[in-house]
Amino acid sequence: MVRLTASDIRKLTPPERVKKLEELYNELSDVRIQIATGGGTENPYRGRAIKRAIARILTVQREEQEGSS
């Protein structure tokens, strides 16, 4: 399960965040493919949790960009 809190994300360096974001996008793609092919997923909430983790990372990145301006 994807359990990323904002404080965990802030502890990561910017390159680590980008890498984590890429991993989450790939994982979301895999979940969407499983659903589209009719296989379903073990946990139907997984896609939503991944989307929320992506949104948290993007929010922290945006906050840091605005703070440094």
N, CA, C and O atoms as a GROMACS GRO file, in nm:
protein
  276
    1MET      N    1   0.084  -0.118   0.000
    1MET     CA    2   0.000   0.000   0.000
    1MET      C    3   0.088   0.124   0.000
    1MET      O    4   0.192   0.127   0.066
    2VAL      N    5   0.048   0.223  -0.073
    2VAL     CA    6   0.125   0.346  -0.081
    2VAL      C    7   0.086   0.433   0.039
    2VAL      O    8  -0.027   0.480   0.050
    3ARG      N    9   0.182   0.453   0.127
    3ARG     CA   10   0.158   0.535   0.245
    3ARG      C   11   0.264   0.645   0.250
    3ARG      O   12   0.365   0.631   0.319
    4LEU      N   13   0.241   0.751   0.178
    4LEU     CA   14   0.334   0.863   0.179
    4LEU      C   15   0.265   0.983   0.244
    4LEU      O   16   0.161   1.029   0.197
    5THR      N   17   0.322   1.030   0.350
    5THR     CA   18   0.269   1.151   0.411
    5THR      C   19   0.351   1.269   0.362
    5THR      O   20   0.461   1.251   0.309
    6ALA      N   21   0.298   1.388   0.378
    6ALA     CA   22   0.367   1.508   0.333
    6ALA      C   23   0.501   1.523   0.404
    6ALA      O   24   0.599   1.567   0.343
    7SER      N   25   0.508   1.487   0.530
    7SER     CA   26   0.635   1.498   0.602
    7SER      C   27   0.738   1.400   0.548
    7SER      O   28   0.857   1.432   0.541
    8ASP      N   29   0.694   1.280   0.508
    8ASP     CA   30   0.786   1.184   0.446
    8ASP      C   31   0.838   1.237   0.313
    8ASP      O   32   0.956   1.221   0.281
    9ILE      N   33   0.751   1.299   0.238
    9ILE     CA   34   0.789   1.351   0.107
    9ILE      C   35   0.887   1.468   0.121
    9ILE      O   36   0.981   1.480   0.043
   10ARG      N   37   0.865   1.552   0.220
   10ARG     CA   38   0.954   1.666   0.242
   10ARG      C   39   1.095   1.622   0.281
   10ARG      O   40   1.191   1.696   0.258
   11LYS      N   41   1.108   1.504   0.340
   11LYS     CA   42   1.239   1.452   0.379
   11LYS      C   43   1.320   1.406   0.258
   11LYS      O   44   1.442   1.396   0.265
   12LEU      N   45   1.252   1.378   0.147
   12LEU     CA   46   1.320   1.332   0.027
   12LEU      C   47   1.387   1.449  -0.045
   12LEU      O   48   1.340   1.563  -0.038
   13THR      N   49   1.497   1.420  -0.114
   13THR     CA   50   1.561   1.522  -0.195
   13THR      C   51   1.481   1.537  -0.325
   13THR      O   52   1.408   1.446  -0.362
   14PRO      N   53   1.493   1.649  -0.394
   14PRO     CA   54   1.418   1.667  -0.520
   14PRO      C   55   1.440   1.554  -0.622
   14PRO      O   56   1.343   1.510  -0.683
   15PRO      N   57   1.564   1.506  -0.644
   15PRO     CA   58   1.579   1.394  -0.739
   15PRO      C   59   1.510   1.266  -0.691
   15PRO      O   60   1.458   1.189  -0.772
   16GLU      N   61   1.508   1.243  -0.560
   16GLU     CA   62   1.439   1.125  -0.506
   16GLU      C   63   1.289   1.138  -0.528
   16GLU      O   64   1.222   1.039  -0.558
   17ARG      N   65   1.237   1.259  -0.514
   17ARG     CA   66   1.094   1.281  -0.538
   17ARG      C   67   1.057   1.254  -0.683
   17ARG      O   68   0.954   1.193  -0.711
   18VAL      N   69   1.142   1.299  -0.774
   18VAL     CA   70   1.115   1.277  -0.917
   18VAL      C   71   1.116   1.127  -0.946
   18VAL      O   72   1.031   1.078  -1.020
   19LYS      N   73   1.211   1.056  -0.889
   19LYS     CA   74   1.219   0.911  -0.909
   19LYS      C   75   1.094   0.842  -0.853
   19LYS      O   76   1.037   0.754  -0.917
   20LYS      N   77   1.053   0.882  -0.733
   20LYS     CA   78   0.934   0.823  -0.670
   20LYS      C   79   0.810   0.853  -0.754
   20LYS      O   80   0.722   0.767  -0.768
   21LEU      N   81   0.803   0.974  -0.808
   21LEU     CA   82   0.690   1.012  -0.891
   21LEU      C   83   0.683   0.924  -1.017
   21LEU      O   84   0.575   0.880  -1.055
   22GLU      N   85   0.797   0.900  -1.079
   22GLU     CA   86   0.800   0.812  -1.197
   22GLU      C   87   0.756   0.671  -1.160
   22GLU      O   88   0.681   0.608  -1.236
   23GLU      N   89   0.800   0.621  -1.046
   23GLU     CA   90   0.761   0.487  -1.002
   23GLU      C   91   0.610   0.479  -0.981
   23GLU      O   92   0.546   0.382  -1.020
   24LEU      N   93   0.554   0.584  -0.920
   24LEU     CA   94   0.409   0.585  -0.895
   24LEU      C   95   0.329   0.592  -1.024
   24LEU      O   96   0.226   0.525  -1.037
   25TYR      N   97   0.376   0.673  -1.121
   25TYR     CA   98   0.307   0.680  -1.250
   25TYR      C   99   0.310   0.543  -1.320
   25TYR      O  100   0.210   0.501  -1.378
   26ASN      N  101   0.424   0.475  -1.314
   26ASN     CA  102   0.433   0.341  -1.375
   26ASN      C  103   0.341   0.242  -1.304
   26ASN      O  104   0.275   0.160  -1.369
   27GLU      N  105   0.337   0.250  -1.174
   27GLU     CA  106   0.250   0.160  -1.097
   27GLU      C  107   0.103   0.188  -1.127
   27GLU      O  108   0.023   0.095  -1.139
   28LEU      N  109   0.067   0.314  -1.140
   28LEU     CA  110  -0.071   0.350  -1.174
   28LEU      C  111  -0.106   0.297  -1.312
   28LEU      O  112  -0.217   0.249  -1.334
   29SER      N  113  -0.014   0.306  -1.404
   29SER     CA  114  -0.035   0.254  -1.538
   29SER      C  115  -0.061   0.104  -1.534
   29SER      O  116  -0.150   0.053  -1.602
   30ASP      N  117   0.018   0.033  -1.454
   30ASP     CA  118   0.000  -0.111  -1.440
   30ASP      C  119  -0.138  -0.145  -1.383
   30ASP      O  120  -0.204  -0.238  -1.430
   31VAL      N  121  -0.181  -0.070  -1.283
   31VAL     CA  122  -0.312  -0.095  -1.222
   31VAL      C  123  -0.423  -0.069  -1.324
   31VAL      O  124  -0.519  -0.146  -1.332
   32ARG      N  125  -0.409   0.038  -1.402
   32ARG     CA  126  -0.511   0.069  -1.503
   32ARG      C  127  -0.517  -0.039  -1.610
   32ARG      O  128  -0.625  -0.074  -1.657
   33ILE      N  129  -0.403  -0.093  -1.648
   33ILE     CA  130  -0.400  -0.202  -1.747
   33ILE      C  131  -0.469  -0.325  -1.691
   33ILE      O  132  -0.546  -0.390  -1.762
   34GLN      N  133  -0.443  -0.358  -1.565
   34GLN     CA  134  -0.507  -0.474  -1.503
   34GLN      C  135  -0.659  -0.458  -1.504
   34GLN      O  136  -0.732  -0.552  -1.532
   35ILE      N  137  -0.705  -0.338  -1.472
   35ILE     CA  138  -0.849  -0.314  -1.469
   35ILE      C  139  -0.909  -0.322  -1.609
   35ILE      O  140  -1.015  -0.380  -1.628
   36ALA      N  141  -0.839  -0.264  -1.708
   36ALA     CA  142  -0.889  -0.261  -1.845
   36ALA      C  143  -0.896  -0.400  -1.907
   36ALA      O  144  -0.985  -0.427  -1.988
   37THR      N  145  -0.805  -0.488  -1.871
   37THR     CA  146  -0.805  -0.622  -1.928
   37THR      C  147  -0.901  -0.715  -1.855
   37THR      O  148  -0.914  -0.832  -1.891
   38GLY      N  149  -0.968  -0.663  -1.755
   38GLY     CA  150  -1.068  -0.743  -1.686
   38GLY      C  151  -1.012  -0.828  -1.574
   38GLY      O  152  -1.086  -0.903  -1.511
   39GLY      N  153  -0.885  -0.818  -1.549
   39GLY     CA  154  -0.824  -0.897  -1.444
   39GLY      C  155  -0.858  -0.846  -1.306
   39GLY      O  156  -0.857  -0.921  -1.209
   40GLY      N  157  -0.889  -0.717  -1.298
   40GLY     CA  158  -0.915  -0.660  -1.167
   40GLY      C  159  -0.787  -0.649  -1.087
   40GLY      O  160  -0.680  -0.688  -1.134
   41THR      N  161  -0.797  -0.598  -0.969
   41THR     CA  162  -0.680  -0.587  -0.884
   41THR      C  163  -0.709  -0.655  -0.751
   41THR      O  164  -0.824  -0.681  -0.716
   42GLU      N  165  -0.603  -0.684  -0.679
   42GLU     CA  166  -0.621  -0.744  -0.548
   42GLU      C  167  -0.691  -0.647  -0.454
   42GLU      O  168  -0.773  -0.685  -0.371
   43ASN      N  169  -0.656  -0.520  -0.471
   43ASN     CA  170  -0.713  -0.416  -0.386
   43ASN      C  171  -0.770  -0.306  -0.475
   43ASN      O  172  -0.693  -0.233  -0.537
   44PRO      N  173  -0.900  -0.293  -0.483
   44PRO     CA  174  -0.960  -0.193  -0.571
   44PRO      C  175  -0.927  -0.050  -0.530
   44PRO      O  176  -0.941   0.042  -0.611
   45TYR      N  177  -0.885  -0.028  -0.407
   45TYR     CA  178  -0.851   0.105  -0.359
   45TYR      C  179  -0.712   0.148  -0.404
   45TYR      O  180  -0.676   0.265  -0.390
   46ARG      N  181  -0.633   0.056  -0.456
   46ARG     CA  182  -0.492   0.080  -0.491
   46ARG      C  183  -0.474   0.199  -0.586
   46ARG      O  184  -0.386   0.282  -0.565
   47GLY      N  185  -0.556   0.207  -0.690
   47GLY     CA  186  -0.545   0.317  -0.786
   47GLY      C  187  -0.567   0.452  -0.722
   47GLY      O  188  -0.496   0.548  -0.751
   48ARG      N  189  -0.664   0.461  -0.636
   48ARG     CA  190  -0.693   0.586  -0.567
   48ARG      C  191  -0.578   0.626  -0.474
   48ARG      O  192  -0.543   0.743  -0.466
   49ALA      N  193  -0.521   0.529  -0.404
   49ALA     CA  194  -0.410   0.556  -0.313
   49ALA      C  195  -0.287   0.606  -0.391
   49ALA      O  196  -0.216   0.696  -0.345
   50ILE      N  197  -0.264   0.548  -0.507
   50ILE     CA  198  -0.150   0.591  -0.589
   50ILE      C  199  -0.172   0.734  -0.638
   50ILE      O  200  -0.080   0.815  -0.634
   51LYS      N  201  -0.294   0.764  -0.683
   51LYS     CA  202  -0.324   0.900  -0.730
   51LYS      C  203  -0.305   1.003  -0.620
   51LYS      O  204  -0.254   1.112  -0.644
   52ARG      N  205  -0.345   0.967  -0.500
   52ARG     CA  206  -0.328   1.060  -0.387
   52ARG      C  207  -0.182   1.082  -0.353
   52ARG      O  208  -0.142   1.194  -0.321
   53ALA      N  209  -0.101   0.976  -0.361
   53ALA     CA  210   0.043   0.989  -0.335
   53ALA      C  211   0.107   1.078  -0.440
   53ALA      O  212   0.193   1.161  -0.407
   54ILE      N  213   0.067   1.063  -0.566
   54ILE     CA  214   0.118   1.149  -0.673
   54ILE      C  215   0.081   1.294  -0.646
   54ILE      O  216   0.164   1.383  -0.661
   55ALA      N  217  -0.043   1.317  -0.606
   55ALA     CA  218  -0.089   1.453  -0.578
   55ALA      C  219  -0.011   1.514  -0.462
   55ALA      O  220   0.021   1.633  -0.464
   56ARG      N  221   0.019   1.435  -0.361
   56ARG     CA  222   0.096   1.487  -0.247
   56ARG      C  223   0.236   1.529  -0.290
   56ARG      O  224   0.285   1.635  -0.250
   57ILE      N  225   0.300   1.448  -0.372
   57ILE     CA  226   0.435   1.481  -0.418
   57ILE      C  227   0.432   1.610  -0.501
   57ILE      O  228   0.516   1.698  -0.484
   58LEU      N  229   0.335   1.619  -0.591
   58LEU     CA  230   0.326   1.739  -0.674
   58LEU      C  231   0.297   1.863  -0.591
   58LEU      O  232   0.347   1.972  -0.621
   59THR      N  233   0.216   1.849  -0.487
   59THR     CA  234   0.184   1.961  -0.399
   59THR      C  235   0.308   2.008  -0.325
   59THR      O  236   0.332   2.128  -0.316
   60VAL      N  237   0.386   1.916  -0.271
   60VAL     CA  238   0.508   1.953  -0.199
   60VAL      C  239   0.606   2.021  -0.294
   60VAL      O  240   0.668   2.121  -0.258
   61GLN      N  241   0.619   1.968  -0.416
   61GLN     CA  242   0.708   2.030  -0.513
   61GLN      C  243   0.664   2.173  -0.545
   61GLN      O  244   0.746   2.264  -0.552
   62ARG      N  245   0.534   2.192  -0.563
   62ARG     CA  246   0.482   2.325  -0.595
   62ARG      C  247   0.501   2.421  -0.478
   62ARG      O  248   0.535   2.538  -0.499
   63GLU      N  249   0.481   2.374  -0.356
   63GLU     CA  250   0.502   2.458  -0.238
   63GLU      C  251   0.647   2.504  -0.230
   63GLU      O  252   0.673   2.620  -0.199
   64GLU      N  253   0.741   2.415  -0.259
   64GLU     CA  254   0.882   2.451  -0.254
   64GLU      C  255   0.920   2.549  -0.364
   64GLU      O  256   1.002   2.638  -0.343
   65GLN      N  257   0.859   2.533  -0.482
   65GLN     CA  258   0.886   2.626  -0.591
   65GLN      C  259   0.836   2.766  -0.557
   65GLN      O  260   0.905   2.865  -0.581
   66GLU      N  261   0.717   2.774  -0.501
   66GLU     CA  262   0.660   2.904  -0.464
   66GLU      C  263   0.736   2.967  -0.349
   66GLU      O  264   0.749   3.089  -0.344
   67GLY      N  265   0.785   2.886  -0.257
   67GLY     CA  266   0.859   2.935  -0.144
   67GLY      C  267   0.995   2.990  -0.181
   67GLY      O  268   1.045   3.083  -0.118
   68SER      N  269   1.056   2.932  -0.285
   68SER     CA  270   1.189   2.976  -0.326
   68SER      C  271   1.184   3.096  -0.419
   68SER      O  272   1.288   3.158  -0.444
   69SER      N  273   1.066   3.131  -0.470
   69SER     CA  274   1.054   3.245  -0.563
   69SER      C  275   1.062   3.377  -0.494
   69SER      O  276   1.054   3.481  -0.559
   0.00000   0.00000   0.00000
